[in-house]
Each structure stands twice: as C-alpha cells, then as structure tokens.
C-alpha cells in the first residue's frame, strides 16, 4: 500500500467523496451496534438512511467525554470483546477514566497514521528513534512505538524516568530521532548541556506532543539541540497520537482526514464556523471499529485551512491550538489562555 502518496495527495473532491462513503457506512454501524448512538439518533428523529454524505453531518448528535464516562468502561464499543486486542485509558485526573479499545485493524490504521507523521518529520526506515513517552495505559508510548516499527525505523523503547540513561544511549546508539513531550525534551537538552555532551549527539528530528506548547518553545528546542521539532496531535478517544502532524513548513498540522473527519464549531452555538475562523475542534472517526465516535467534541480551540500546503499535501490543516474551551480565563474582560502566558514567559 503506497499510503503516503496516494492518500495525502487526493483532490478536495476525491477526499470528500471518500469521507461521505465512509461516514454513511460508519453511521450505519454505530446505529446497529451501539445502543447509545441508536437512542441518540432516534431521539433526533434520525435513521441511518437519513445520512447520505457530508451534507448531512450536522444532523448527527455530538459526543462528549462525559458520554464515555457515563458508559464506562465498554458501553460505547461497537464490536464483541473477543475482537478487542488492546485497551488504553486516560489518567482520570479530572474524573472517571475514559476507556478506549482497538481491534487489530484499528492498530494497523493507527500505526499507519503515526508513520505518516514521522515521514513528515523526515524520519525514514534508516533512522533510530527513541520513544520517550510513557508506556502503559497512556496511548503515547505504544502509539509512537508501533508507528515507528510500521515505518521500518529502529525503535529504542526508552519510556521516561531515567534521563541520564536516555542521553547515554542516545550517544551510544547514534539515535537520530526522538518522540516525547516538548517539556521533557527541554529537560534532556539541559542534561546534555550540563554534562558537556550536547555536541556528541546525532539527533536530527523530534516528534513532540501530549501537551500544549508554543511556537517559541519549538524554536527554543531547535536552537538548543540543533534539530527540527515537529508537533504531533492526537487524543485517546479518537485514536491516540497520529491524528495530525505538521510538516517542515510549520503552517498548520495536517489532519489525516481520510480516517478522522474534522469540523470546527462555535462552542456557544454548536454550529459550524467558516474556514479560517477559530472554534472548537470536533472529530468523527471514519474507520474506527472498536470505538467509533460521532462528532466528538475535543474542547480544543483551533481553525482549519483546506488549501494545499507548500509541501504538496492536500490534507486539511489545523492551526496551532489557541487553548481549550474549558480552560479560558476572563481577566478584566479579556479572554486569556494558559498558552498565551507561556508564550509571554518564553519571550
């Protein structure tokens, strides 16, 4: 499968045709296999046949994190437990943990998407990549691990917690790429600087995610480590890391919209907003088997751009996140997000 070229270079009409077909099929699946969605659609007076394509997307009900919690642990699964090959879960720090599941096909698609992201960062099968996200119920470690293996790169499954050992192996193994949180990567830079080993590494690229970070932070990482840093985005409920990633031009994160259908809505009116306008990001999973979600509200605030990128990809791009609709502070009548405070501090 030549996934990188054939799927990322579709015209807008071809992509929408593919999305429409997959949306119709997915809505039919959830209606017949997930009691939650069947009831929600019936309450809205909808049957599967009423959804004929993207033009009918706005008719469908939204899904929220509370819906996952209310149906804990497996109430939204669309396949028998015998077909679920893995489960992950959130930390549950803001409430009951949300549980997500994957079929074997889900894992394959997830790995493909992460491999796409790594390709955008210039990583190839000839690279050695340290995975320094946490392994376990958190999706970051295993998600990045399987994606790197799918690409054919050599994986060093470091996880987190022993930075000195990580920097030693980074040098001994001639590691050329790393996947971790941006804040941890800055800590790695500090350790290398303090030990005088910053010039001994062969690192060229970093895939950073799992926490919000600013453009100033990216530039600081690149300057201190002499590498290229890329922003990868994902969320457990939709898949994990690999839902979107930026390219070398850093003009938005390319959404793998053949699998994840994005919308931008007003958090107040819940209506779709025009292209380029900031609003809340909503996703519908188009191929997810174990846990298909319809119009899932991420709470992340961004805008979307459907124009082709300078890199040649035709995938829609979402801008760097402004914040979350549930973490905005109003100070003297002005909307302020934590990311803006971080940007000011870094300056």
FISE-28778 format. One line per 8 residues: number of its first residue (from 1); for each residue x, y, z of C-alpha. Coordinates in steps of 0.2 Angstrom, whole numbers. Layout:
BEGIN
NUM> X/Y/Z  ...
//
This chain:
BEGIN
1> 0/0/0  8/17/-5  -1/26/9  10/41/10  7/47/-8  -10/40/-14  -20/46/2  -11/63/5
9> -12/70/-12  -31/67/-15  -40/82/-23  -53/90/-11  -67/82/-21  -59/65/-20  -57/67/-1  -75/72/2
17> -81/58/-9  -71/46/1  -77/54/18  -95/53/13  -94/35/9  -86/31/25  -97/42/35  -113/33/29
25> -105/16/32  -100/21/50  -116/29/55  -125/13/50  -113/3/60  -115/13/76  -134/14/74  -135/-5/74
33> -121/-9/86  -120/4/99  -136/7/109  -130/24/115  -130/31/97  -146/22/92  -155/30/106  -147/47/102
41> -152/46/84  -169/40/87  -172/55/99  -166/66/85  -179/58/73  -165/50/63  -162/33/54  -146/28/46
49> -154/31/29  -156/49/33  -137/51/32  -132/51/14  -115/60/15  -106/75/22  -120/87/19  -130/78/32
57> -116/78/45  -124/92/55  -140/82/58  -130/70/69  -129/72/88  -112/77/97  -102/65/108  -93/72/124
65> -81/65/136  -95/63/149  -104/51/137  -88/40/138  -88/41/157  -106/38/158  -104/22/148  -88/16/157
73> -80/5/153  -85/-3/137  -103/4/134  -98/13/118  -89/-2/110  -96/-7/93  -88/-25/92  -88/-40/104
81> -74/-41/117  -67/-55/108  -62/-43/94  -54/-30/105  -35/-34/105  -30/-19/116  -37/-6/128  -30/11/134
89> -37/23/147  -35/41/152  -27/45/169  -44/50/176  -37/66/184  -52/76/180  -65/62/184  -68/44/180
97> -55/37/167  -61/36/149  -58/19/141  -54/16/123  -52/0/113  -44/-6/97  -47/-20/85  -32/-27/75
105> -37/-16/61  -38/-1/72  -20/-4/77  -15/-6/59  -23/11/55  -16/19/70  2/13/66  0/20/48
113> -5/37/54  9/38/66  21/33/52  14/46/41  18/59/54  36/53/56  38/53/37  33/72/38
121> 47/75/50  59/67/38  61/51/48  64/35/37  67/17/40  86/21/41  83/31/57  85/26/75
129> 71/33/86  69/34/105  52/33/111  52/43/127  33/44/130  26/34/144  21/16/140  6/8/148
137> -12/14/148  -7/30/141  -8/30/122  8/39/118  22/26/121  14/11/112  6/23/98  23/30/93
145> 32/13/95  20/4/83  21/19/71  40/19/70  40/0/68  27/2/54  39/14/46  53/2/47
153> 64/13/59  74/5/73  65/8/89  73/11/106  59/10/119  66/21/132  49/27/140  53/41/154
161> 61/42/171  79/39/168  86/54/158  104/50/161  102/33/154  92/40/139  106/53/135  119/39/136
169> 110/28/124  106/42/113  125/44/110  130/25/111  116/20/99  118/35/87  100/40/89  93/51/76
177> 76/55/81  65/55/97  47/55/102  42/64/118  34/78/126  42/95/122  44/99/141  54/83/143
185> 64/87/128  70/103/135  75/94/151  85/82/140  93/97/132  98/104/150  105/87/155  116/86/139
193> 122/104/141  126/102/159  136/86/155  145/94/140  138/81/129  127/92/118  139/91/103  140/72/104
201> 123/68/99  117/64/81  99/69/84  91/77/69  72/77/72  59/76/87  41/72/87  33/81/101
209> 16/81/108  4/75/123  4/93/130  1/111/123  17/120/118  20/136/109  30/141/93  43/150/104
217> 45/133/113  48/124/97  61/137/92  70/135/108  71/116/107  78/118/89  91/131/94  97/121/109
225> 98/104/101  101/109/83  87/99/77  70/100/68  55/99/80  38/94/74  21/95/83  10/79/83
233> -8/79/89  -19/66/95  -31/61/108  -35/44/116  -54/45/112  -51/47/93  -36/36/91  -20/42/101
241> -5/51/94  -6/52/75  -22/61/71  -12/76/64  5/82/62  14/97/55  27/97/41  43/106/38
249> 34/122/34  25/123/51  10/131/44  -3/120/52  -5/102/57  -10/90/43  -26/80/48  -27/63/42
257> -44/66/36  -47/50/27  -49/42/44  -53/57/55  -67/69/49  -64/87/57  -76/101/60  -74/117/68
265> -89/123/78  -94/138/89  -93/132/107  -108/144/111  -120/140/96  -113/122/92  -114/127/73  -100/125/61
273> -90/141/58  -82/147/42  -65/141/36  -51/151/45  -62/155/60  -57/149/77  -69/137/86  -69/120/94
281> -62/105/85  -74/91/83  -70/74/75  -79/59/68  -70/43/66  -72/36/49  -64/19/50  -63/15/69
289> -70/-2/73  -69/-5/92  -74/13/97  -81/23/83  -86/41/89  -98/53/80  -95/71/81  -84/70/97
297> -81/87/105  -62/89/109  -64/106/118  -48/111/108  -49/128/100  -41/130/83  -45/135/65  -45/124/49
305> -37/128/32  -42/117/17  -29/125/4  -15/114/-2  1/116/8  18/121/2  24/104/5  12/97/-8
313> 0/89/3  -18/92/1  -24/87/18  -34/100/28  -23/109/41  -27/114/59  -18/129/66  -8/128/82
321> -21/127/97  -26/143/105  -31/134/121  -47/124/126  -64/130/128  -64/124/146  -48/132/152  -51/150/146
329> -49/164/159  -58/181/158  -46/194/165  -53/212/165  -65/207/151  -51/200/140  -50/181/135  -34/173/141
337> -27/156/138  -13/147/148  -3/145/131  -3/164/129  5/166/147  18/153/142  22/162/126  25/178/136
345> 36/170/148  47/162/135  50/179/127
//
